[in-house]
Amino acid sequence: MTGDDDLTKRLVAAGRNAERMLGGSLREATVGELLSGLEVPDPDEPADVYGDGVVTRLERRVAELLGTEDAAFFPTGTMAQQIALRCWAGRTGNPVVALHPMSHPELWEGGALSLVSGLRTVHPTTDPRQPTAEEVADLAEPFGTLALELPLRDAGFLLPTWEELEALVDAARDRDAVVHFDGARLWESTVHFGRSLPEIAGLADSVYVSFYKSLGGLSGAALAGSSSLVAEAKVWRHRYGGQVFRQFPQALSALAGLDRELPRLPSYVDRAREVAAALAGALADGTVPWFRINPEVPHTHQFQVWLPYGADRLTEAGVRLAEETGTVLFRRWSPTAVPGVSMTEVQITGPGLLWTTEDVHEATKAFTARI
């Protein structure tokens, strides 16, 4: 067993035994817990076969929530986005996709846009922020699709303002391009935008959403858009191997997440802003020489914390805090491009609603004492 494997096991064990945490971890649930938590409204309902039954019910629910004509379930978000962008390339006649270099297809999909779908990408900006309408308008070559990740996770879960988003969409239309939203975390973006899900989704030609990242589902995603686009996407879903025989566990957990977690997301966003402010105050009053909360005021219920220490040192401090006090403040830290500076992501979910400002201050003080 490597040191990293041992640290991961300690992280999981500490999280499972913790008395307090800001948010749960996807790694900590057991098979038994996931199965026992699966809500089955009608045990006598026939199991789905190749996407009918409960899967169809989920697709209709998503389309209603987003205000689109139709939606299709996919086993993964990667497949949903690859197919969406492939469909748009065929419809526009242009295989070029304008997107941020920190977006999911560029960082986390193994180069599939080019290797599998034969597409090419251009970048309106390389800065760690959302692109501007001017940058989209000034791209030197034609592009068929503008893909916007909302929020842009690796830059700090960043969103544009509503006016900036409208301007970005208009800039793409002026370039005769369609607009696709990578909305893996779109569900929690309504607070920042001050708009409903149908208003947000209505700006785009297609939208991808995830069922596990914020809703707590087992897995899966959906692609929403016009009836003709979704029909074409389903053809490609079959070709990509995504026409799975039975998917009722994923569909049921997604429906449960829409019922249970979706209404709570605004409260998580509000608490994330309070926790970020409390962390900033505690770190400023503490012994660390430098820190960064990114963004200073979170756009969603997730944000980054940066500290000038090695990643393993900080992760170890967090594990020790959890093991010794039963409090999970931070989980795993990662190195950044800046030598000696590390970053972790903080996500506020139900357990974080119970924390007070004083709780954050006390936990931060205890954490920094263990660095």
C-alpha positions in Angstrom: 0.0 0.0 0.0 1.3 3.4 -0.9 1.3 6.4 1.4 -1.4 8.0 -0.8 -3.6 4.9 -0.5 -3.1 4.9 3.3 -4.0 8.6 3.5 -7.1 8.1 1.3 -8.2 5.3 3.7 -7.7 7.5 6.7 -9.6 10.3 5.0 -12.6 8.1 4.3 -12.5 6.5 7.8 -12.2 10.0 9.5 -15.1 11.2 7.4 -17.3 8.3 8.3 -16.6 8.7 12.0 -16.8 12.5 12.0 -19.3 14.2 14.3 -19.2 17.5 12.3 -18.5 18.3 8.6 -19.3 21.0 6.1 -20.3 18.6 3.4 -20.3 14.9 2.7 -17.8 13.1 0.5 -18.7 10.8 -2.4 -16.1 8.3 -1.2 -17.6 7.7 2.2 -20.8 5.9 1.4 -20.9 2.1 1.5 -22.8 -0.1 -1.0 -25.3 -1.0 1.7 -25.9 2.6 2.6 -26.5 3.6 -1.0 -28.9 0.6 -1.6 -30.8 1.2 1.6 -31.1 4.9 0.8 -32.7 4.2 -2.6 -36.3 5.4 -2.6 -38.6 3.2 -4.5 -42.1 4.8 -4.7 -43.7 1.8 -6.4 -42.0 -1.5 -6.0 -44.4 -3.1 -8.4 -43.5 -0.7 -11.3 -41.9 -2.7 -14.2 -38.2 -2.2 -14.4 -37.0 -0.1 -17.2 -35.8 -1.7 -20.4 -33.4 0.3 -22.6 -34.5 3.7 -21.3 -38.3 3.4 -20.8 -40.3 3.5 -17.6 -38.6 5.4 -14.8 -35.9 6.6 -17.1 -38.4 8.3 -19.4 -40.1 9.8 -16.3 -36.8 11.3 -15.3 -36.2 12.7 -18.7 -39.6 14.4 -18.7 -38.9 15.8 -15.3 -35.6 17.4 -16.4 -37.2 18.9 -19.5 -39.9 20.4 -17.3 -37.4 21.8 -14.8 -35.2 23.4 -17.5 -38.1 24.5 -19.8 -36.8 22.5 -22.8 -38.7 20.5 -25.3 -37.0 17.2 -24.4 -34.2 15.6 -22.5 -32.2 12.4 -22.7 -30.6 10.4 -19.9 -26.9 9.5 -20.3 -24.8 7.2 -18.1 -22.1 9.9 -17.9 -21.8 13.6 -18.4 -18.7 13.0 -20.6 -20.8 11.0 -23.1 -23.6 13.6 -23.0 -21.3 16.5 -23.8 -19.3 14.6 -26.5 -22.5 13.7 -28.3 -24.0 17.2 -27.9 -20.9 18.9 -29.4 -20.7 16.2 -32.1 -24.3 16.8 -33.1 -23.8 20.6 -33.2 -20.7 20.2 -35.4 -22.8 18.2 -37.9 -25.7 20.7 -37.8 -23.5 23.8 -38.2 -21.0 22.3 -40.5 -18.2 23.6 -38.3 -16.2 21.2 -36.1 -14.6 24.0 -34.0 -15.7 24.4 -30.4 -14.9 27.6 -28.5 -14.5 26.9 -24.8 -12.2 27.6 -21.9 -9.0 25.6 -21.6 -9.9 24.9 -17.9 -13.3 23.4 -18.9 -14.1 19.7 -18.3 -13.7 18.5 -21.9 -10.2 20.0 -22.1 -9.0 18.8 -18.7 -10.9 15.7 -17.7 -12.0 13.8 -20.8 -8.8 12.4 -22.1 -8.8 14.4 -25.3 -12.0 12.7 -26.5 -13.3 15.8 -28.3 -10.6 15.4 -30.9 -9.7 11.7 -30.6 -13.3 10.3 -30.6 -15.4 13.0 -32.1 -13.0 14.6 -34.5 -13.6 18.1 -33.2 -11.1 21.0 -32.6 -11.1 23.6 -29.9 -10.2 27.3 -29.7 -9.9 29.3 -26.5 -11.4 32.8 -26.1 -9.1 33.3 -23.1 -6.6 31.4 -21.0 -7.1 33.5 -17.9 -8.7 31.6 -14.9 -12.1 33.3 -15.3 -15.1 33.1 -17.6 -14.5 34.5 -21.1 -16.0 37.9 -22.1 -18.3 38.7 -24.9 -15.5 40.8 -26.5 -13.1 37.8 -26.5 -15.7 35.6 -28.1 -16.4 38.3 -30.7 -12.7 38.7 -31.4 -11.8 35.0 -32.0 -9.7 34.9 -35.1 -11.4 31.9 -36.8 -15.0 30.7 -37.2 -16.4 28.3 -34.7 -19.6 26.3 -34.7 -20.3 26.1 -31.0 -19.6 28.1 -27.9 -19.5 25.8 -24.9 -19.7 27.5 -21.5 -19.1 25.6 -18.3 -21.4 27.1 -15.6 -19.9 27.4 -13.1 -16.2 27.0 -14.3 -15.1 24.6 -11.6 -11.3 24.6 -11.9 -11.2 28.4 -11.8 -13.1 28.4 -8.5 -16.7 27.5 -9.5 -16.9 30.9 -11.2 -20.0 32.3 -13.0 -20.4 35.4 -15.1 -23.1 37.9 -14.1 -26.5 37.5 -15.8 -25.7 40.5 -18.1 -22.3 39.0 -19.0 -23.9 35.7 -19.8 -26.5 37.3 -22.1 -23.7 39.2 -23.8 -21.7 36.0 -24.3 -24.7 34.3 -25.9 -25.3 37.3 -28.1 -21.7 37.3 -29.2 -21.8 33.7 -30.2 -25.0 34.2 -32.2 -23.4 37.2 -34.0 -20.7 34.7 -35.0 -23.4 32.3 -36.4 -22.6 29.8 -33.6 -24.8 27.8 -31.3 -24.4 27.8 -27.5 -24.1 24.8 -25.3 -24.0 25.0 -21.5 -21.9 22.5 -19.5 -24.3 22.7 -16.6 -23.0 19.9 -14.4 -23.5 22.3 -11.5 -26.2 24.5 -13.1 -28.7 23.5 -10.5 -27.1 25.7 -7.8 -26.5 28.7 -10.2 -29.9 30.3 -9.8 -28.9 32.2 -6.6 -26.0 34.0 -8.3 -27.9 34.7 -11.5 -31.2 35.7 -9.8 -33.0 33.8 -12.5 -34.9 30.5 -12.7 -33.6 27.3 -14.3 -35.8 27.8 -17.4 -34.5 31.3 -17.8 -30.9 30.2 -17.6 -31.3 27.1 -19.8 -33.4 29.2 -22.3 -30.3 31.1 -23.3 -28.6 28.0 -24.7 -29.4 25.6 -27.6 -28.5 22.6 -25.4 -27.7 22.0 -21.7 -26.1 19.2 -19.9 -26.8 18.6 -16.2 -25.4 16.1 -13.7 -27.4 14.0 -11.2 -24.6 13.1 -8.7 -22.4 16.2 -8.3 -24.9 18.4 -6.4 -28.1 16.2 -6.2 -26.5 13.2 -4.6 -27.6 10.7 -7.2 -25.7 7.5 -7.9 -24.5 8.6 -11.3 -25.8 9.8 -14.6 -26.6 12.9 -16.6 -29.0 14.4 -19.0 -28.8 16.4 -22.2 -31.7 18.8 -22.7 -32.7 20.8 -25.8 -35.0 20.7 -28.7 -36.9 17.5 -29.6 -34.9 17.1 -32.8 -31.6 17.5 -31.1 -32.5 15.1 -28.3 -33.7 12.5 -30.9 -30.4 12.8 -32.7 -28.5 12.5 -29.5 -30.3 9.3 -28.6 -29.1 7.8 -31.9 -25.5 8.7 -31.0 -26.0 7.5 -27.4 -26.7 4.0 -28.8 -23.6 4.3 -31.0 -21.4 5.3 -28.1 -22.5 2.4 -26.0 -24.8 4.4 -23.7 -28.0 2.5 -24.4 -27.9 0.6 -21.1 -30.3 -2.3 -20.6 -31.4 -1.2 -17.1 -30.8 2.1 -15.3 -33.5 2.3 -12.7 -31.2 2.7 -9.7 -29.6 5.8 -11.3 -32.9 7.2 -12.4 -34.6 6.7 -9.0 -31.7 8.3 -7.2 -31.8 11.2 -9.6 -35.5 11.7 -9.1 -34.9 11.6 -5.3 -32.2 14.2 -5.6 -34.4 16.5 -7.6 -37.1 16.1 -4.9 -34.8 16.3 -1.9 -31.6 18.3 -2.7 -32.7 20.7 -5.5 -34.9 22.8 -3.1 -32.1 23.0 -0.6 -29.4 24.2 -2.9 -30.1 27.9 -2.4 -29.6 27.5 1.4 -26.3 25.8 0.7 -25.2 28.7 -1.4 -26.1 31.2 1.3 -24.3 29.2 4.0 -21.2 28.8 1.7 -20.9 32.6 1.6 -21.1 32.8 5.4 -18.6 30.0 5.8 -16.2 31.6 3.3 -16.3 34.9 5.2 -15.8 33.1 8.5 -12.8 31.2 7.1 -11.3 34.4 5.8 -11.7 36.0 9.2 -10.2 33.0 11.0 -7.2 32.7 8.7 -6.5 36.4 8.8 -6.5 36.3 12.6 -4.4 33.1 12.7 -0.8 32.1 12.1 -0.7 31.4 8.4 1.4 33.9 6.4 -1.0 34.0 3.4 -4.3 32.6 2.2 -6.8 33.0 -0.5 -10.6 32.3 -0.6 -11.5 31.9 -4.3 -13.9 33.5 -5.1 -14.0 35.8 -2.0 -17.8 35.6 -2.2 -18.7 32.2 -3.5 -20.9 32.1 -6.6 -22.3 28.6 -5.7 -22.1 26.4 -2.6 -18.5 25.5 -3.6 -15.3 27.5 -3.4 -11.5 27.1 -3.2 -9.1 27.7 -0.3 -5.4 28.3 -1.0 -2.6 28.1 1.5 1.2 28.4 1.2 2.1 24.8 2.3 2.6 21.4 0.6 -0.5 19.5 -0.3 0.4 16.4 1.8 1.2 18.5 4.8 -2.2 20.2 4.7 -4.1 17.0 4.0 -2.4 15.3 6.9 -3.4 18.3 9.2 -7.0 17.9 8.1 -7.0 14.1 8.7 -5.4 14.6 12.1 -8.1 17.2 13.0 -10.8 14.8 12.0 -9.3 11.8 13.8 -8.5 13.7 17.0 -11.6 15.9 17.3 -14.3 14.4 15.1 -14.5 17.6 13.0 -13.9 17.5 9.2 -13.0 21.0 8.0 -11.0 20.3 4.8 -10.4 17.0 3.0 -7.7 16.5 0.3 -5.5 19.3 -0.8 -3.8 19.5 -4.3 -0.7 21.2 -5.5 -1.2 24.3 -7.7 1.0 25.8 -10.5 2.6 28.0 -7.8 5.4 26.1 -6.0 4.6 25.6 -2.3 1.0 26.6 -2.6 -1.9 24.1 -2.4 -5.6 24.3 -2.9 -8.6 22.5 -1.6 -12.3 22.7 -2.6 -15.0 23.3 0.0 -18.6 22.2 -0.6 -21.4 23.1 1.7 -24.3 20.6 2.0 -26.8 19.7 4.7 -24.3 19.1 7.5 -22.8 22.6 6.9 -26.1 24.3 7.7 -25.5 23.4 11.4 -22.2 25.3 11.6 -22.0 28.7 13.3 -19.4 31.3 12.6 -17.8 30.4 15.9 -17.7 26.7 14.8 -15.7 27.7 11.7 -13.3 29.9 13.7 -12.6 27.1 16.2 -12.1 24.4 13.6 -9.8 26.7 11.6 -7.7 27.5 14.6 -7.5 23.8 15.4 -6.6 22.9 11.8 -3.8 25.6 11.5 -2.3 24.4 14.8 -1.7 21.0 13.1 -0.1 22.2 10.0 
